[in-house]
Amino acid sequence: MTQSSLLFLRSAAAGALALALTLAPLSVAAEVAAARPVAGPPTRANADALKRLPAGPKELVFRGENASGRWSVFMSPGEAARTQTFQLAILNAVVALPERSSLKLVVNGRLLSTVPVRSAEKPDIVAVRIPPGVLTPGPNDVQIHVALAHRVDCSIKATYELWALLDPAQTGFVIDAAAAAYAVRSLDDLAAEPAAEDGATHIHVRLAADADPEAISHAGRFVDALVRRAGLLRPIVDVGPQEGQGAGMDLVVAAGAAGDALVKDLRVVGRENGVTLARDPATNRLIAVLSGADDADLETQISSLEDSAPTTHAPSEDADGVAIGSGGSIAFSDLGLATDNFVGRRFLATASVTLPSDFFSADSDRARLLIDGGRSADLDPNSELVFRVNGAIASSLRLAASDLTEFDRKMVELPLRFFHPGHNEIAIEGMLPSPADRQCDTAAVNRDSRLTIAGTSTLEFPRFAHLRTLPQLASTLSDGVKGSDGQVNLYLPDAAPNAVAAGLTVLANMAPQLGAMKALVVHFEPPERDDAPGVVVAALDQLPEFITAPLRGRLSLSDGEATKAADAARPSDSGQPFRLALDGSAALNAVRTQLRNHGFFYGSDKGPSTLTLARNGVLIGAVSPIPPTPILGGIDIPQVVASPQQWLVVAARDADGYNAAIDRMIANGRWSDLAGQAVAYDPDSDMLQSAQPARVAYVLPNRFALSDVRPILGGVFSDNIVLSLGVLLLLMSALGLSTHVLIRRMGGR
């Protein structure tokens, strides 16, 4: 067999593995584990503790010629002072060229090492020394940048074959055993407890299988208070009377003598705010015990803990990305969009920004990218930069369209209609072919820079209007489920432990935005129309009609390709549940599409028509308690409401589905991607679909500025095209009539 044949087979194997990583990302850890050596000297991580990155396996896969990741890792004072090593376990595609592929590790802004990427058969374990003074108590910023080059192919298409990954089980800070044993001494240090292999913080709440609503309420508020106080990342809650297993911590709420009896058998490491922190002598597992004389005392203790302000040790970066307000701006260096002297053929960088929950996009307004940097004069004439917002192409920039090779505040506009409240993703993709690529000599290829985007480049938002709309997950996840008295209602029609765990997990991940709860009221029965809105965790067949009805037009059920084909072939009037219900006639929607395609109207992109809910997937949606006003003659009558309260619905096709799917979503870092009216998440493929609301209701703002009139009216009319045409015709008629009257009067003189 020739050398080229061997290389082809190895490339095919690498391509197959890359495809497997794409289609089944959750198998990455298993594949890496199988590739680990079964013999040989143990690494230092076997002797000491390993503080892993708060990232799931898929987040540690780096694709293309350039990729990066950024995480916050919390350290106690003892860990920060005594940690000297960061361990990397690197595996890469066989098509990667070792001489030109590398990984950079940056901690707290300091470059610690540039490591070659050269292991395509098994993870390569690399220990990086950390100089004294780099680590600090509290959150530490960890950045990993990967640059890869193809071994034999110089086409842009070949860049999709490049990948490298880090084994989450063998990557992280190597913590001295003595420092790890005493890492947590107070509530402020809780985030120092090592994360599990999936990068999440696992919290086991000791609750009886038949726990009553009051016990669940106490446990939920205790979890939320600790998450906010310590800045716990990606909390996943499970419940049960037994002790917890694996990485994580146990939480216990006990009244009377039960709490004192439990603490007697543990090794106490600290007491604060009525909470005893201790470790099990047999397993060294951390246990936090909240005890009180009776239920009233427990309520007082929890309220005191809820009201305690988050400490400065809590991670300062927003979990959903960088927060930007009206008229705000931020440098590319803070967004992670900058690049220095990129020499590849396809540049790709993404950043997450969070807009306020009451962000209202007027179609005439635009955000601006002001780009500093430059490009090579030798680029192909077809070279360009493509700018995407939430997956949609918002703008582009031809690089070879002029002789300009340096950018000085080069402006690119991004229409605000592509943005929505909450989490937004901005991506810059550069197609940078060069005539030299046609020769494809990887050994003699030109190493000159093709693109530079300086960190001084900025993203600027105009002053936008603040107008909350319903239904929207962004506002529901912040304070939309909380009553004016600070009370939150949790509806659990299925009171089984998995439903309780799912409900507490949802509330724990909402905690940073939701804030302190004055009360958590747990219901074991389905909600009724007159009940106060709150969080509902249930199977689809357990949800009442008034909640499922608004979601029917956003959901289709599917078991696979065969079922999808059958659903597509089935007549629309066959009674298939959860089919799309279009607002208005088909002709009206066709007219809207044509008008928008020709630039006459720019209504907000609504996303997919339906969401596909897999057999083991989960649906998370926002439902307004106010029924929409009817459509009159194809005109959407704007609806104004006074309260921002909404229902947050967490549902699956059966009662066993939502628990595992929610856990997988959080472990994979997809919770921050919740946006629009509803999302459907498939844990097998890690695919998350989001749908924007077809119709919205407008919430009366608490404060109203005259400067908000134009963008609000512009946004309302662009969302209701027929209404805008009607108003335009009415104004034209009024103008014509007034002109006619004026001419008649002037003629009479």
Secondary structure, DSSP 4 states (H G I P E B T S, - for coil): --HHHHHHHHHHHHHHHHHHHHH-GGGHHHHHHHHS-SSSPPPHHHHSEEEE-S--GGGGEEESSEEEEEEEEEE-HHHHHH--EEEEEEEE-TTB-GGG-EEEEEETTEEEEEEE---SSSPEEEEEE--TTS--SEEEEEEEEEE--BSS--STGGGGG-EEEE-GGG-EEEE-HHHHHTS--SGGGGGGSPP-TTS-EEEEEE--TT--HHHHHHHHHHHHHHHHHHT-SSEEEEEESSPP-SSSEEEEEEETHHHHHHHHTSEEEEEETTEEEEE-TTT--EEEEEEESSHHHHHHHHHHHHHSPPPTTS--S-TTSEE--TT-EEEHHHHT--EEEE-SSEEEEEEEEEE-TTEE--TT-EEEEEEEEEE-TT--TT-EEEEEETTEEEEEEESSSSS--EEEEEEEEEEGGG--SEEEEEEEEEE---GGGGT--TTT---S--EEE-TT-EEE----EE--EES-HHHIIIIITB-TTSEEEEE-SS-SHHHHHHHHHHHHHHHHHH---SEEEEESS---TTSPP-EEEEEGGGS-HHHHHHHHTTEEE-SSHHHHHHHHHS-TTS--TT----SS-HHHHHHHHHHHHTTS--PPP---S-EEE-TT-EEEEEE-SSPPPPPBTTB---EEES----EEEEEESSTTHHHHHHHHHHHTT-GGG--SSEEEEETTTTEEEEE--SS-EEEPPSS--GGGHHHHHHHHHHH-HHHHHHHHHHHHHHHHHHHHHHHHHHHH-
